[in-house]
Amino acid sequence: MFPVLETQRLFLREITMQDAIPIYSYLSLDEVTRYYGRESMESLEQAEEIVALFDTNYRDKRGIRWGIERKDTGQFIGTVGFHSWVPRHRRAEIGYEIHPDHWRKGYASEAIREAIAFGHDTMNLSRIGAITFIDNEASGQLLLKLGFEKEGVLRDYMVHQGASHHAFIYSLIHRG
């Protein structure tokens, strides 16, 4: 059974095909995808493929991705979760995105904190990594605020719009 998490203002729940429409609504925006590592979506089918990928990764135990839903409105506003999960080495990378209408309202940090707690307590992760485009200052600041440490630069790590981009790598280490 897919784990449902709850924070003060949010539910983190399984992503379904019905969520493809809101996912498309923000992953089709250049302001969101400029730091996402993929081009803006051009069709709803691309969003459906992402939903299917999240489901496959969960079933194959390669990761877990939750839909972020506001409790007060029931609105789907983004996703958060882990990919590149290697249980043997107790590590995974975290990823997230939020619809720009909900930026700078604390939803991302609230959802990420809950996902991190699940990662430590249930997935037994000792290392959570995060990779951001160097220019994505907002995400970098958020990760630092959440206790991540910047480890270094991954040179020419991501190709976006035909150009290679450097990325920062961050980590959050849990010993316990």
Buried (B, 14 or more C-beta within 10 A) or exposed (E): EEEEBEBEBBBBBBBEEEBBEBBBBBBBBEEBBBBBBEBBBEEBEBBBEBBEBBBEBBEEEBBBBBBBBBEEEEEBBBBBBBBBBEEEEBBBBBBBBBBEEBBEEEBBBBBBBBBBEBBBEEBEBBBBBBBBBBBBEEBBEBBEEBBBEBEEEBEEBBEBEEEEBEBBBBBBEBEE
